[in-house]
Amino acid sequence: MRDGRNDVNVLGFESLRFGGSRKTYQDAVTISIKGQRLDLVKILNIYTSIDISNNRFEGNIPHTISELKSLSSFNMSHNTLSGSIPNSFGTIKVLETLDLLVNMLTGKKPLELGDISFLKVLDLSYNQLSGKIPTGSQIQTFPEASFEGNKKLCGPPLHINCIRILFMTAAYDDGDSGDS
């Protein structure tokens, strides 16, 4: 990832592992900055950009990411992450870019994301998120493409009526009672 001047390699993670079902977070990482390798024993909370996209990470997004109060860009797209988006992301007030495209994230999208006033880029598309997109917040200013591919997500900017989604979900649940 490069900064706006296109001459500085901001951050490139070479290894970071999340434990699958063990729900562990290993905080040792190798970072490459301008071709120089740096092994860190503990992740510091001063990082401004993390891009660990296109890996095979699985499991939940660690809630400890929200301890990085200077984080302005976070990209974990194209992994196989599951679980919900941590509510604590709403506490990262300087977050400008959040890219969680193409994972298997579930649950209702946290209302706290609407409180991030600096958010310029948001991509939650192609996950398994559900519920209504929060109204009266910056979240609704993002394009429909930021949310597409979440079949149970509804409300503006999506052109999917929430009543229709609730009806379809209730009908599916009634028909899937296990009786044969």
CORZI-V780802 format. One record per pair of residues at least 12 apart in sequence whose ideal C-beta (glycine too) atoms are under 10 Angstrom apart, sorted by the first residue. I is the first residue (numbers start at 1). J is the second residue. D is the distance in Angstrom with one decimal. If there is no record, write none. Layout:
BEGIN
i: (I;I)
j: (J;J)
d: (D;D)
END
This chain:
BEGIN
i: (1;1;1;1;1;1;1;2;3;3;7;8;8;9;9;9;9;9;10;10;10;10;10;10;10;10;11;11;11;11;11;11;11;11;11;11;12;12;12;12;12;12;12;12;12;12;13;13;13;13;13;13;13;13;13;14;14;14;14;14;14;14;15;15;15;15;15;15;15;16;16;16;16;16;16;16;16;16;17;17;17;17;17;18;18;18;18;18;18;18;18;18;18;18;19;19;19;19;20;20;20;20;20;20;21;21;22;23;23;23;23;24;24;25;25;25;25;25;25;25;25;26;26;27;27;27;27;27;27;27;28;28;28;28;29;29;29;29;29;29;31;31;43;43;43;43;43;44;44;44;45;45;45;45;45;45;45;46;46;46;46;47;47;47;47;47;47;47;48;48;48;48;48;48;48;48;49;49;49;49;49;49;49;49;49;50;50;50;50;50;50;50;50;51;51;51;51;51;51;51;52;52;52;52;52;53;53;53;53;53;53;53;53;53;53;54;54;54;54;54;54;55;55;55;55;55;55;56;56;56;57;57;57;57;57;57;58;58;58;58;58;58;59;59;59;59;59;60;60;60;60;60;60;60;61;61;61;61;61;61;61;61;61;61;61;61;61;61;62;62;63;63;63;63;64;64;65;65;65;65;66;66;66;66;66;66;66;66;66;67;67;67;68;68;68;69;69;69;69;69;70;70;70;71;71;71;71;71;71;71;71;72;72;72;72;72;72;72;72;73;73;73;73;73;73;73;73;74;74;74;74;74;74;74;74;75;75;75;75;75;75;75;76;76;76;76;76;76;77;77;77;77;77;77;77;77;77;77;78;78;78;78;78;78;79;79;79;79;79;79;80;80;80;81;81;81;81;81;81;81;82;82;82;82;82;82;82;83;83;83;83;83;84;84;84;84;84;84;84;85;85;85;85;85;85;85;85;85;85;85;85;85;85;86;86;87;87;87;87;88;88;89;89;89;89;89;89;90;90;90;90;90;90;90;91;91;91;92;92;92;92;92;93;93;93;93;93;94;94;94;94;95;95;95;95;95;95;95;95;96;96;96;96;96;96;97;97;97;97;97;97;98;98;98;98;98;98;98;98;98;99;99;99;99;99;99;100;100;100;100;100;100;100;101;101;101;101;101;101;101;101;101;102;102;102;102;102;103;103;103;103;103;103;104;104;104;105;105;105;105;105;105;106;106;106;106;106;106;107;107;107;107;107;108;108;108;108;108;108;108;108;109;109;109;109;109;109;109;109;109;109;109;109;110;110;110;111;111;111;111;111;111;112;112;113;113;113;113;113;114;114;114;114;114;114;114;114;115;115;115;115;116;116;116;117;117;118;119;119;119;119;119;120;120;121;121;122;122;122;122;122;122;122;123;123;123;123;123;123;124;124;124;124;124;124;124;124;125;125;125;125;125;125;125;125;126;126;126;126;127;127;127;127;127;128;128;128;128;128;129;129;129;129;129;129;130;130;130;130;130;130;130;131;131;131;131;131;131;131;131;132;132;132;132;132;132;132;132;132;133;133;133;133;133;133;133;133;133;133;133;134;135;135;139;139;139;140;140;140;140;141;141;142;143;144;144;144;144;144;145;146;147;148;151;151;151;152;152;152;152;152;153;154)
j: (13;49;50;51;53;73;75;49;48;49;34;33;34;32;33;34;35;36;33;34;47;48;49;50;51;73;31;32;33;47;48;49;50;51;52;73;30;31;32;33;34;35;37;49;51;52;29;30;31;32;50;51;52;53;55;29;30;31;32;37;39;52;28;29;30;31;39;52;55;28;29;30;31;43;50;52;55;57;29;55;56;57;59;52;55;57;58;59;60;61;62;76;79;81;58;59;60;62;57;58;59;60;80;82;58;59;59;59;60;62;83;59;62;43;59;60;61;62;63;64;65;43;62;40;41;42;43;44;62;64;40;41;42;43;41;42;43;47;50;52;43;47;62;64;65;67;68;67;68;70;64;66;67;68;69;70;71;68;69;70;71;65;68;70;71;72;73;74;68;70;71;72;73;74;94;96;68;70;71;72;73;74;75;96;97;65;68;71;72;73;74;75;76;73;74;75;76;77;97;99;74;75;76;77;79;74;75;76;77;78;79;99;100;101;102;75;76;77;78;79;102;76;77;78;79;80;81;78;79;80;76;78;79;80;81;103;79;80;81;82;103;104;79;80;81;82;83;81;82;83;84;85;86;105;74;76;79;81;82;83;84;85;86;88;89;100;103;105;86;88;86;87;88;89;86;88;86;88;89;92;86;87;88;89;90;91;92;95;112;88;91;92;92;94;95;91;92;93;94;95;92;94;95;89;92;93;94;95;96;97;98;92;94;95;96;97;118;119;120;94;95;96;97;98;99;120;121;89;92;95;96;97;98;99;100;97;98;99;100;101;121;123;98;99;100;101;103;105;98;99;100;101;102;103;123;124;125;126;99;100;101;102;103;126;100;101;102;103;104;105;102;103;104;100;102;103;104;105;106;127;103;104;105;106;107;127;128;103;104;105;106;107;105;106;107;108;109;110;129;98;100;103;105;106;107;108;109;110;112;113;124;127;129;110;112;110;111;112;113;110;112;110;112;113;115;116;119;110;111;112;113;114;115;116;112;115;116;112;113;116;118;119;115;116;117;118;119;116;117;118;119;113;116;117;118;119;120;121;122;116;118;119;120;121;122;118;119;120;121;122;123;113;116;119;120;121;122;123;124;146;121;122;123;124;125;146;122;123;124;125;126;127;129;122;123;124;125;126;127;145;146;149;123;125;126;127;149;124;125;126;127;128;129;126;127;128;124;126;127;128;129;150;127;128;129;130;150;152;127;128;129;130;131;129;130;131;132;133;134;152;153;124;127;129;130;131;132;133;134;139;147;150;153;129;131;134;131;132;133;134;137;139;134;137;133;134;137;138;139;133;134;135;136;137;138;139;140;134;137;138;139;137;138;139;137;138;138;137;138;139;141;142;138;142;142;146;138;139;141;142;143;146;147;142;143;145;146;147;148;139;142;146;147;148;149;150;153;144;145;146;147;148;149;150;153;147;148;149;150;147;149;150;151;153;149;150;151;152;153;147;149;150;151;152;153;150;151;152;153;154;165;169;150;152;153;154;155;162;165;166;153;154;155;156;158;160;162;165;166;146;147;150;153;154;155;156;157;158;160;162;155;155;156;155;156;157;155;156;157;158;156;157;157;157;156;157;158;159;160;157;158;160;160;165;168;169;165;166;168;169;172;165;166)
d: (9.9;5.8;9.0;4.9;9.7;7.4;8.0;9.9;9.5;8.4;9.4;8.4;7.0;7.2;5.9;5.0;7.5;9.3;7.7;9.5;9.4;7.6;5.0;9.7;8.5;8.5;6.3;8.2;6.9;6.8;8.1;5.1;6.6;6.7;9.6;9.0;9.4;7.0;4.5;7.6;9.7;9.7;10.0;9.9;7.3;9.3;6.1;7.4;6.4;8.0;7.1;7.1;4.9;9.7;8.7;8.0;4.5;7.3;5.9;7.6;9.8;9.7;8.2;6.5;5.1;9.5;9.5;9.5;9.5;8.5;5.1;8.4;9.5;8.6;8.8;5.7;8.1;7.8;9.2;9.4;10.0;7.7;9.6;9.4;9.5;5.2;6.9;4.7;7.7;8.3;6.8;9.7;9.0;8.1;8.9;6.2;9.8;10.0;9.3;5.1;5.1;9.8;9.5;9.5;8.8;7.2;8.0;6.2;6.2;8.6;9.0;8.4;9.0;9.1;8.9;9.3;9.7;4.3;9.1;6.1;9.0;9.7;9.8;8.2;7.8;5.4;4.9;9.8;9.1;8.1;6.8;5.7;7.6;8.4;8.9;9.0;6.1;9.9;9.7;9.3;9.6;9.0;10.0;8.3;9.3;8.8;7.7;9.9;8.4;9.5;9.5;9.9;5.4;5.1;6.1;7.0;8.5;7.9;8.7;5.5;9.4;10.0;5.6;6.7;6.3;9.4;9.6;9.6;8.4;5.2;6.3;5.0;7.0;9.9;8.2;9.5;10.0;9.5;7.5;6.5;4.2;7.9;8.4;9.7;8.4;7.8;7.5;6.7;9.7;7.1;5.3;7.0;8.0;7.2;8.1;4.3;8.4;8.9;9.5;8.4;9.0;7.1;5.8;9.3;7.7;10.0;4.8;6.2;4.4;5.3;7.1;7.1;9.5;8.3;9.1;9.3;9.7;7.3;4.5;7.6;9.4;8.4;9.9;7.8;5.6;9.1;10.0;9.6;6.7;6.5;6.9;9.6;4.2;6.9;6.2;8.8;7.1;4.6;6.6;6.9;9.3;8.5;9.5;8.7;6.8;6.8;7.3;7.0;6.6;3.6;7.8;9.7;8.0;9.1;9.3;6.7;9.5;5.8;9.2;6.8;8.4;6.7;5.7;9.9;8.4;7.8;8.7;7.8;7.7;9.9;4.3;8.2;5.1;8.7;8.9;8.6;7.0;7.9;7.4;8.0;6.2;8.7;3.5;5.8;8.2;5.2;5.7;9.4;9.8;8.3;8.9;9.0;6.9;9.8;9.3;7.8;6.5;7.7;7.4;9.7;8.7;6.5;9.8;9.4;5.3;9.9;7.0;5.9;9.2;9.5;9.5;8.5;5.3;6.2;4.7;6.9;7.6;9.9;9.4;9.9;7.8;6.2;4.1;8.2;8.2;9.7;8.3;8.2;8.0;6.7;9.4;6.8;5.5;7.2;8.3;7.0;8.1;4.2;8.2;8.6;9.4;8.9;9.1;7.2;5.8;9.0;7.1;9.6;9.9;4.7;6.2;4.0;5.8;7.2;6.9;9.8;9.3;9.2;9.3;9.7;6.8;4.9;7.7;9.5;8.8;9.7;7.9;5.5;8.8;9.8;9.1;6.5;5.8;7.4;9.7;4.2;6.5;6.0;9.9;8.6;7.4;4.7;6.7;6.5;9.7;9.4;8.5;9.6;8.7;6.8;6.7;7.2;6.7;6.2;3.3;7.4;8.4;7.3;8.4;8.7;6.8;9.7;6.0;9.4;7.3;9.1;6.4;5.4;9.1;7.2;7.6;8.8;7.9;7.4;9.0;4.6;8.1;5.1;8.8;8.7;7.7;6.7;6.6;6.2;9.6;7.5;10.0;6.4;7.8;2.5;5.9;7.7;4.8;6.2;7.5;8.5;9.0;9.8;10.0;6.9;9.2;9.6;8.1;6.7;7.3;6.9;9.9;8.6;9.5;5.6;9.7;9.0;5.2;9.7;6.4;6.0;9.4;9.8;9.6;8.7;5.2;6.2;4.8;6.8;9.7;9.6;7.7;6.5;4.2;7.9;8.7;7.5;7.9;6.5;9.6;7.2;5.4;7.4;7.8;9.7;6.8;7.9;4.7;8.6;9.6;9.7;8.8;6.7;5.5;8.7;9.4;6.7;9.3;9.9;4.4;7.3;5.3;6.0;8.0;9.8;9.0;8.7;9.1;7.5;4.6;7.6;8.2;9.1;9.9;7.8;5.4;8.7;9.9;9.4;6.6;6.0;7.5;9.6;4.1;6.5;6.1;8.8;7.4;4.7;6.9;7.3;9.7;9.4;9.5;8.4;6.8;6.9;8.0;7.2;5.9;3.7;8.1;9.9;9.8;9.4;8.9;6.6;9.1;5.1;8.2;6.4;8.8;6.8;7.6;8.0;8.3;8.3;7.0;9.9;9.9;8.8;9.5;9.8;9.8;5.0;8.0;8.8;9.1;9.9;9.7;7.5;8.0;8.7;6.0;8.9;4.4;8.7;7.8;3.0;6.3;4.7;8.4;9.4;7.3;8.5;9.5;9.1;7.2;8.8;9.3;6.3;9.1;9.9;6.1;8.1;9.2;8.2;9.6;9.3;8.3;8.4;8.9;7.3;9.3;4.8;9.2;5.0;8.5;8.5;9.6;7.8;5.4;8.7;9.7;9.6;8.9;6.2;5.8;9.3;9.0;6.9;8.2;9.2;6.4;6.2;6.1;4.9;4.8;7.0;9.5;9.6;7.3;3.6;7.4;9.2;7.1;5.6;9.9;8.6;9.1;6.6;7.6;7.4;9.1;7.7;9.3;4.3;9.1;7.2;4.9;7.2;8.3;3.6;6.1;8.5;7.9;8.0;9.4;7.3;6.6;7.5;8.5;8.3;8.5;9.6;8.0;5.7;4.4;9.5;9.6;9.8;5.0;8.4;9.2;9.6;6.6;9.6;6.6;7.1;4.2;6.6;7.3;6.7;9.5;8.9;8.2;6.9;7.5;9.6;9.4;8.8;8.0;5.2;5.9;9.8;9.7;7.9;6.5;6.4;8.8;4.8;5.7;7.1;9.5;9.0;9.4;9.2;9.8;8.4;9.2;10.0;5.9;9.4;8.4;6.6;9.9;7.9;8.2)
END
